[in-house]
């Protein structure tokens, strides 16, 4: 079936929830436009021509392969190559579509493909930086330029690697095969006694991804685990790129101008038509099409437009009718850098920042005072922003209220005029202008930026109130891809408008108590530092932050570390409520050089130490005036710029996803790198300030790089992540900041051995491949991330006027469920896994559920609860904290068959996590067989026979041998059957005679003649021997008719006939001992009630005739005594129960008495009848004590069970003599 016909099926699988955060790609009718490639400065200038030629060939071939892979549905349209500024005058640009400006604003960091130097881990192979769950686009493709220059033409390996990198980058998919040595996604797995390759399909040599109809959804590949069993093709089918409705844009926004090979600019067609892109004559696509399918020697080239125009048009119309695109080579535009222009758009109105409707002059005055305070803080923090803008760029300032005003036209930024530029910001807000017209300011800013011509513009919007944005301005942002960075001081922003406004930029919300002005100013300054980093090529790193209060002498001291690779243009800032409160601020370098003359302004005292500074430990000292209170807060921050490419950097971002009926998932990420290398084992903590939190106390969230797949997909890649679930009951924006440190010296970077070829490394299984690691040294990093909005918190509900928390977050998925070991010569295996959290990866779960079956299909989500067999809960341990390793030992139902196991976690609210990876368990048991016939003949008894005649005999008379063997076996079976029949008949006669002839005298004789041993007969003999003592031991009568001796025990047994029947007591109630067991004990007790009753009977009390009648042991005609069974009690307070309903027939104690006797003579000491739980099952497991584990030990048994003796459970209805004679020991079933 054609690819496009499967789209309907794919819609059922769900659509991707988000694309890459920074990508500018647009997809229209299956054509990718706005693909950006950034050429790094490290690419040698003398290789300019070869690099660009090979780049065009590689991306054209990638587009052709993608077109073929998707059955003519997707291809590349326009590709913009951003060149270094130093390449402007190179000859390699002659004849290319070189432009000094592009029609869209491009930022090099946001490029889809980075052309840089060879990677230290992956060599010259293209590879994708992936971070998110299945279906989420990556952060870009790294294409090392040596892959383009090592050969004269692009080799097939590079082409395939580039296509795979694009698929992973665009659709967020993973490898469909395992990795050698990977513990989570192994290259092979055992299926019974067979070792199979861990692949989603049997890939052919030319097959990059698996087909739909031959895909194994259950193998433990990274693609199956992270995409819930969906193949790469299924994910592509479900993507928005093939969903025409999801990608359809309004008619008026679907115009994009391209430059063809003649240099003429032309717009694309509207959405109801198909974009046609002119091909370049010198492009040689890999795959031939109908346009160039000729028998001539040059049939691999496209026909020119003049020669093939009619054929091209006919084919185009035919393919469009079928929903496909004819292949066209992409257009390459080479973009040279333009002057950078930063436009500050500032909300100066006095509109209600709280969103309230103001009534009365008093409320208006209070609101204006709050607005003025925020404006002053904003004005002070903007000095930090302007001072960090790159020299050589231009700055423009626009303020707005009811109207927009240009306060500063585009002006060049120099080292000496930054303070003057900041002075153009008004000192006060508009006192009587309560209208905020952001639309007016955006239109003015677009005119200043001269979109599409002169400037590479970035817009920074600082607002203090909620303002509507017109569709026209949003369309302009979409058309020209204008990067807009929004900073809100109120937190009141509409999600739709802000998301569209900042589509190519970012959004930040900064709120803080106005009573703590230094904290507010510090948070705002740090946010603007992150804006500068995101909006320009300037790399500013915050590596020390501190919050201090003065000591009793009003002095604050401390130190910070300046690293070897981060010591350029240091800026040391102290923020206070008023800079005049700071009396002295000094800084001392490692060599003792003192800096004593800071600059005091804008509530700050700071040092700007230009150039390279000394590495090592620096110290600072701050003295405040004595008039200040002791809790006066002071904030210290140290920033710098890397002086080489080996500095450690920190970046953070958030991803949100709504998956159908499941709760909204919020992922927090941070990437720590040293140059191109990831930093391992760093301590990364996210600080999240929730909306409506009056105390302004952030939630701290530990980020981890564990490679569990949920949420961290690859261990050791330097990307740390965690789920965020601690939502506020109030809707609004959450503010994010992240810190990273060397984790007390444990942080390190990976390295490859010189003997390993980096080009052979494949990215990536559960962990990044490397050989050894190197410590990073001490460091600290701080970054402010974009704010994220949660509009409706479904985990809160109202009951009786109170807001309560509803737990809607399930435990995390377990992805490392494996067999730890097999217990020798048993049907038991030990399983291990890593404990998940209770709310995704936070806290701990409530319980586990492990199930098994003989097929993997039964363990899928739709069949898990219905078809699979549960492992008894008594064998499964309680969940521990997230990240802990856990084990348990379970029994396999039977040998010689493959059983598949899976585990799932539940929280206390009953939320179930996703089913783990499935594992196979196989225990082989060889059946007992007779030795071969020739071995028997070669035994000592027949060694006189010759081997040669025997061999001749067996070869020539094989049929006769079979007849002889079958006849012999049949004869033996016949004899055994006859003997069994005789034994059964004889046993029947003995039992019948015993029943008919049993009377009091025979019973008495059997007791008197019984051996004096530990059997039941011996116990009854003791009763007769002590009868002459005339003393009666009070005892509690216990009837088997009322409760069976095994009734309590069976109620605690496992529903499965396995070892869990006994182990369940160990896990739930602790090890059961004879003194605490629920079954009757075997002890002598004294009961005053029984003694008094006997006295009344003996005295003939007429008031107790009823009791006497019930307890009388004799009768006139010599009838037998009532059947009684003694039961002892451990507490010594049992009472006599003489109910007639408690007659038993299991243990008979009888005595003849005449009618004239005063009372029934009960036997003296009560019999020690052992009615005990089945401890023998523990003896069957005694061999487990040799294993080094914590699951079983013989020392855990009661003392009486550790001496090696046989333990026999005696049911009361068994014939004691027969049982004693047989001495059969109970055998535990598994």
C-alpha positions, -999 to +999 in steps of 0.1 A: +000+000+000+013+034-008+028+055+019+002+083+018-026+058+021-014+048+055-018+083+070-053+075+081-040+046+101-013+068+115-037+093+129-049+067+153-014+064+168-014+101+178+005+131+166+038+147+178+032+172+204+060+196+197+089+204+174+123+217+181+124+247+203+146+268+181+141+254+146+127+278+119+117+251+095+084+254+078+067+224+061+042+231+034+028+204+011+056+181+020+084+206+013+108+217+040+117+254+038+139+275+060+164+248+067+195+265+081+231+254+081+257+273+101+293+272+090+316+275+120+347+296+120+368+265+125+363+255+089+395+264+070+391+291+044+412+273+019+386+244+019+357+268+012+350+256-023+352+219-016+332+222+016+303+241+000+303+218-031+302+187-010+276+202+013+253+208-016+258+173-029+252+157+005+220+176+013+207+170-023+213+133-019+197+134+015+166+150+001+165+125-027+168+096-003+141+111+020+118+116-011+123+079-019+119+067+017+086+086+021+073+075-013+075+110-029+059+128+000+087+148+016+118+167+003+140+197+010+129+230-005+151+259+005+183+257+025+201+288+039+238+285+046+250+310+072+287+318+065+313+332+088+319+370+085+355+363+075+343+345+043+327+376+029+354+383+003+363+347-006+362+336-042+343+305-033+311+325-033+313+336-069+285+320-089+265+310-059+233+325-046+252+348-022+233+374-003+244+400+021+211+397+037+184+371+038+146+375+040+144+360+075+164+368+106+188+339+113+207+332+145+236+308+141+229+289+174+194+281+161+207+264+129+194+229+121+228+218+110+261+229+126+291+225+103+320+223+127+352+203+135+355+166+142+338+155+173+360+139+200+337+109+206+319+104+172+347+115+149+336+127+115+301+110+116+270+132+115+251+128+147+220+143+164+217+158+198+185+143+211+170+150+245+132+145+246+107+116+245+096+099+213+084+123+186+102+153+199+127+169+176+163+171+186+185+202+192+204+200+159+226+179+137+264+181+141+281+176+107+319+176+110+335+192+079+361+164+076+332+141+064+329+164+034+366+167+026+381+133+032+370+120-003+365+136-037+328+128-036+304+121-008+306+084+002+276+062+008+283+059+045+282+096+050+250+099+030+233+071+050+245+086+083+232+121+073+198+107+064+196+088+097+206+119+116+178+139+098+152+113+107+163+113+143+165+151+145+131+158+128+110+130+142+126+122+175+132+085+169+159+061+179+178+030+168+158-001+159+186-024+169+206-031+201+242-021+209+272-042+217+278-042+254+248-022+263+231-033+295+197-017+287+195-023+249+218-053+243+228-065+208+215-100+215+191-117+238+183-153+248+151-170+236+151-204+253+184-219+243+188-197+212+207-164+211+189-139+188+199-105+175+181-076+192+166-060+161+132-047+151+135-065+118+160-083+096+175-053+079+187-057+044+219-040+034+202-011+017+174-008+043+178+021+067+146+016+087+123-013+093+092-019+071+058-017+087+047-053+079+078-070+093+085-053+126+089-069+160+072-046+185+084-065+216+121-067+213+141-045+238+154-019+214+157+018+222+130+026+196+105+001+212+112+011+248+109+049+242+082+048+216+060+022+232+066-005+206+061+018+175+085+016+146+102+046+130+078+044+101+048+045+124+062+076+141+068+093+108+033+085+096+019+100+128+039+132+125+027+167+116+049+167+085+024+143+068-007+156+085-019+181+059-045+197+083-020+202+111+004+221+088-020+241+068-014+278+073-037+307+066-036+318+030-022+352+036+008+338+056+019+313+031+041+336+011+078+331+012+103+345-013+130+324-028+159+332-051+163+309-081+194+302-100+189+333-121+190+355-091+153+365-095+132+367-064+098+352-065+071+342-040+057+308-035+021+299-043-007+299-019-016+268+001-042+255-023-015+252-049+018+234-048+051+252-044+073+247-075+110+253-070+133+257-100+161+232-102+197+241-107+214+227-138+246+216-120+229+195-093+232+158-096+206+139-075+213+103-065+180+088-075+169+090-112+133+100-119+110+099-149+123+133-159+158+121-166+151+084-171+166+080-206+190+055-222+216+081-229+248+083-210+237+114-191+204+099-179+213+105-143+211+142-148+179+162-147+166+175-181+167+213-185+135+232-180+132+239-217+137+202-227+114+187-201+089+214-194+059+196-208+068+162-193+076+179-160+042+196-159+023+165-167+040+145-141+036+173-116-001+174-121-003+136-118+016+134-086-003+162-070-035+144-076-021+115-057-009+137-028+028+134-037+056+158-047+078+154-077+115+155-067+132+189-071+167+197-059+168+221-030+177+258-035+208+269-016+211+305-004+244+316+012+238+342+039+265+366+049+262+382+083+244+416+086+246+442+113+230+431+145+202+453+157+187+450+192+154+467+197+142+473+233+104+476+235+095+488+270+060+491+286+059+525+302+022+526+309+007+527+344-019+500+335-029+477+363-001+452+365-021+430+387-050+427+362-075+443+386-102+468+377-092+499+396-120+519+412-113+552+429-083+575+430-068+558+460-065+524+442-051+541+411-025+559+432-014+527+449-012+509+416+009+537+401+033+535+431+037+498+424+042+504+387+067+531+394+087+508+417+087+481+390+098+506+364+127+518+385+138+482+390+134+475+353+154+506+344+183+496+367+184+460+354+185+472+318+219+487+325+231+452+331+216+441+297+231+471+277+265+467+293+266+430+281+255+437+245+282+430+219+303+459+207+297+466+171+259+459+172+233+486+171+206+494+197+172+510+195+148+519+223+111+521+219+087+528+248+049+526+246+018+534+265-013+544+246+011+552+217+046+541+208+076+563+209+112+559+195+134+570+223+166+559+206+170+552+169+195+525+158+228+535+173+262+518+172+273+502+205+309+510+216+329+504+247+325+540+258+288+548+251+269+521+269+261+543+299+249+570+276+227+545+257+212+534+290+205+571+298+180+573+270+156+551+289+130+573+306+134+575+344+097+574+352+066+556+338+037+575+323+016+587+352-018+590+336-015+567+306-034+535+317-036+520+282-009+496+270-007+493+232+019+466+225+006+464+190+016+500+183+051+493+196+055+461+174+045+480+143+070+507+151+097+482+159+092+464+125+097+497+107+129+504+127+143+469+120+137+473+082+128+436+080+143+417+051+168+443+041+194+460+064+195+445+098+196+412+116+171+422+141+163+409+176+135+423+197+134+423+235+099+432+249+096+441+286+060+444+297+043+450+330+007+444+320-014+421+298-018+434+262-034+419+231-015+413+200-031+416+165-031+388+140-013+411+115+017+415+138+018+378+145+018+371+108+047+394+103+067+376+129+058+343+113+067+355+078+100+370+086+109+347+115+116+376+139+132+365+171+112+381+200+122+377+236+095+386+261+102+395+297+071+401+318+071+416+352+035+407+361+031+371+349-002+380+333+002+369+297-020+350+273-006+317+263-016+318+226-004+353+220+029+349+239+036+316+222+031+331+188+050+362+197+081+343+210+079+314+184+115+322+173+126+336+206+118+329+242+097+340+271+105+349+307+084+359+337+101+376+366+081+382+398+095+389+433+083+406+465+085+443+461+096+444+498+129+428+487+140+451+460+176+436+458+162+401+451+139+415+424+167+434+408+190+404+409+165+381+393+157+405+366+194+412+358+201+374+356+171+370+332+185+397+309+219+380+309+201+348+296+184+369+270+217+384+257+232+348+255+202+336+236+199+366+212+235+370+203+268+352+198+281+366+231+289+339+256+285+352+291+288+327+319+276+332+355+299+311+377+294+324+412+262+335+429+257+341+466+232+356+490+247+370+523+238+390+553+264+410+573+279+398+605+278+417+638+304+441+624+284+447+592+311+429+572+306+402+545+335+381+532+338+353+508+357+338+479+352+324+444+372+304+419+383+318+385+389+289+362+417+286+336+393+285+307+369+312+320+389+343+330+382+368+303+363+401+310+353+394+346+324+413+361+320+412+399+286+427+410+272+434+444+235+443+446+219+460+476+188+480+483+208+512+476+244+514+464+249+541+490+245+515+518+278+499+507+308+516+524+336+495+511+339+468+484+373+452+477+385+422+457+418+404+461+433+383+433+452+350+439+486+368+437+475+395+462+466+422+438+438+443+454+410+460+435+395+488+457+377+512+434+344+498+422+317+517+403+286+526+424+253+531+405+218+516+399+218+499+434+250+481+425+287+482+432+307+464+405+342+458+390+347+454+353+381+436+348+387+436+311+410+412+294+425+380+308+426+377+346+444+354+370+430+319+375+427+306+411+409+315+443+398+351+446+383+367+477+361+397+484+352+419+513+321+441+518+315+465+546+281+482+551+273+513+571+266+508+608+231+522+606+218+492+587+200+463+603+217+430+606+195+410+582+202+434+553+204+412+522+233+415+498+236+396+465+269+387+449+274+375+413+306+369+393+304+366+355+330+361+328+336+351+292+354+319+280+389+326+267+390+293+248+367+265+236+372+243+267+352+263+292+322+246+309+289+260+299+253+254+312+221+257+292+185+249+304+151+246+288+116+231+294+095+208+272+057+203+278+036+176+263+000+166+265-006+130+255-043+124+251-061+118+284-029+115+304-019+145+326+003+172+312+040+162+313+066+189+321+102+180+314+130+201+328+164+198+310+199+212+315+230+206+294+265+208+309+294+207+284+331+214+284+337+225+248+321+197+227+324+171+255+296+163+280+302+167+317+294+135+337+283+132+373+277+169+379+253+180+405+225+198+387+195+214+406+166+232+391+149+259+412+112+266+401+092+294+415+054+286+413+027+312+405+007+324+435+034+315+460+033+344+484+064+332+503+085+331+470+101+298+481+111+279+450+107+241+445+141+224+442+143+196+416+173+173+412+182+167+376+198+134+366+218+119+337+209+082+342+198+071+307+166+053+320+147+066+290+121+083+312+129+111+310+167+109+304+172+090+272+210+087+272+234+084+301+266+104+299+255+128+271+257+158+295+219+164+294+203+162+328+166+159+332+136+153+355+098+155+355+082+184+373+049+175+391+047+199+420+021+221+405+005+251+421-033+252+425-031+286+407-027+288+369+002+309+357+038+310+346+065+290+364+100+306+367+130+284+361+166+287+371+193+260+372+226+256+390+254+231+383+286+222+402+314+197+402+296+176+428+324+177+453+350+167+427+331+139+411+324+156+378+344+145+348+345+144+310+347+113+288+377+105+265+384+079+239+415+058+238+439+065+209+435+029+197+397+034+191+385+049+158+359+075+167+343+071+133+331+036+143+311+049+172+274+048+168+252+072+188+236+062+210+223+033+232+216+038+269+249+055+274+275+075+255+305+053+244+339+063+259+370+047+272+380+067+303+372+099+321+391+130+333+381+152+363+368+186+354+381+204+385+359+226+407+333+247+390+299+263+394+274+275+368+241+293+369+215+299+342+179+312+339+156+291+317+124+301+299+092+303+319+064+278+312+027+281+316+003+256+332-033+269+327-053+241+344-039+220+371-059+188+370-043+174+401-063+197+424-100+196+433-124+213+457-142+194+484-163+212+510-146+245+502-110+231+506-086+226+478-072+191+478-045+174+459-055+146+435-026+123+426-028+119+388+009+112+381+018+075+377+051+059+386+078+059+360+084+031+336+110+005+345+133-001+315+160-023+330+141-053+341+165-083+337+174-117+350+201-115+376+208-152+380+193-187+380+194-207+412+211-240+406+190-271+402+157-253+410+129-236+393+138-202+408+153-171+392+164-138+407+151-107+388+165-072+392+155-036+382+159+000+392+132+014+414+110+041+397+094+071+415+059+074+427+051+105+406+072+097+375+107+099+388+100+117+421+096+099+454+089+061+454+061+039+442+036+020+464+038-016+451+049-037+421+031-062+400+051-089+381+034-110+356+045-138+332+032-158+303+044-180+275+041-152+249+051-116+247+017-105+234+001-113+267+023-087+284+013-059+262-007-031+277-040-043+262-036-079+276-014-074+307-042-076+333-063-102+316-040-128+300-008-129+320-001-149+352+006-128+383+036-136+405+023-138+441+027-105+460+045-122+489+075-127+467+078-091+455+095-065+477+082-031+486+094-003+463+124+018+474+134+053+466+138+062+429+171+050+415+176+022+440+185-013+427+160-040+437+158-078+434+134-106+440+134-144+436+104-159+418+095-194+407+090-205+371+057-224+366+074-254+349+106-262+331+115-266+294+093-237+282+101-201+277+082-177+300+082-139+295+081-116+325+073-079+329+069-056+359+048-025+365+046-001+394+016+014+411+013+044+434-010+047+465-037+063+444-038+033+421-021+050+391-003+024+371+030+032+353+038+019+319+047-018+315+085-025+316+106-042+290+098-079+287+124-106+295+125-143+287+132-170+313+140-206+304+149-234+327+160-266+311+154-299+328+168-331+311+144-361+314+158-392+331+167-418+304+181-453+305+217-457+293+221-469+257+219-505+250+255-509+238+267-494+272+248-521+291+264-548+269+298-533+276+294-536+314+315-559+335+289-587+334+292-590+296+327-579+289+334-612+274+313-604+245+330-590+215+323-555+202+323-565+166+295-591+167+274-567+189+278-539+164+269-562+135+240-575+154+226-540+162+231-528+127+214-558+110+187-565+135+176-531+147+139-539+141+142-571+161+158-552+190+129-528+191+104-557+192+123-573+221+125-541+241+088-533+236+077-568+246+098-568+277+085-535+289+049-546+282+054-578+303+069-558+332+039-534+332+014-563+331+031-578+362+030-545+380-007-539+373-016-574+386+004-568+418-013-534+423-047-550+420-038-576+446-025-551+470-055-528+467-079-557+474-059-569+503-058-534+518-095-530+513-102-562+533-078-551+561-095-517+564-130-532+563-121-558+590-105-531+612-136-509+611-160-538+618-140-553+647-128-521+663-141-518+699-130-505+732-109-535+742-090-536+709-083-499+712-071-503+747-048-532+738-034-512+709-026-484+732-010-506+759+011-525+733+022-493+715+059-483+714+070-455+736+082-431+710+074-397+695+045-410+674+009-406+681+007-442+694+035-435+719+017-404+731-015-423+738+005-449+756+017-422+780-019-413+786-027-448+799+004-449+820-004-418+839-041-426+843-035-441+878-024-407+891-061-396+895-050-361+888-066-342+860-048-316+841-072-288+831-073-284+793-092-267+766-113-290+745-109-284+708-131-300+681-120-306+646-156-304+635-156-267+644-124-258+627-100-279+608-064-278+619-055-265+585-082-239+581-062-210+594-032-221+576-048-225+543-063-190+545-028-176+544-016-198+516-007-184+482-033-191+455-005-206+435+010-240+444+045-227+449+071-217+474+052-185+480+028-205+503+053-204+531+074-174+521+043-152+522+044-155+561+080-143+561+072-112+541+038-103+556+039-115+592+075-123+599+088-158+604+062-179+622+073-198+653+055-224+674+049-199+702+031-175+679+015-196+653-023-194+647-027-231+646-032-250+680-001-254+701+011-284+720+015-273+756+000-283+789-022-257+806-042-253+837-078-241+837-097-235+869-130-237+851-124-273+840-113-282+876-145-268+891-167-286+866-150-319+874-155-313+911-193-308+906-196-340+886-177-360+912-199-347+940-230-354+921-244-318+922-280-320+910-278-285+897-253-296+871-271-326+856-270-311+822-232-307+824-228-341+839-248-356+812-227-339+786-195-349+802-204-384+814-179-408+800-199-440+808-233-455+804-254-484+817-248-505+786-211-498+785-210-473+756-178-456+746-168-422+760-173-390+741-146-383+716-125-354+729-094-336+716-071-316+738-058-283+727-032-263+746-029-226+747+003-205+751-013-179+773-025-204+799-060-189+801-080-213+780-115-223+792-134-256+788-156-259+758-179-289+761-203-281+732-217-313+717-210-298+682-173-302+688-172-340+687-143-351+666-134-383+649-097-376+643-082-387+676-101-412+698-096-414+735-121-438+751-126-454+785-152-478+797-171-468+829-200-483+848-232-463+854-225-462+891-193-444+889-193-409+902-175-393+874-158-399+840-121-407+845-104-386+818-068-396+810-041-378+828-017-355+811-032-343+778-016-358+746+012-337+730-004-338+695+017-318+670-006-299+648+018-274+632+023-253+601+042-269+572+077-260+580+090-287+557+089-264+528+117-245+544+138-276+546+133-280+508+150-246+504+179-252+528+203-254+499+196-217+492+216-207+523+248-212+503+239-184+479+250-149+487+216-132+490+192-119+515+161-139+505+165-171+526+187-185+554+183-217+575+191-195+605+158-177+601+139-210+610+129-219+645+155-237+665+137-270+665+138-269+627+175-264+623+188-297+637+183-316+604+155-338+617+125-348+598+094-327+604+060-344+598+027-326+597+001-350+612-035-344+599-060-358+625-079-378+600-049-400+590-043-435+603-014-428+627+001-462+627+001-464+589+015-429+587+042-437+613+052-468+594+055-451+561+073-420+575+066-400+543+081-365+543+061-337+528+075-326+494+070-290+484+056-283+450+068-253+429 
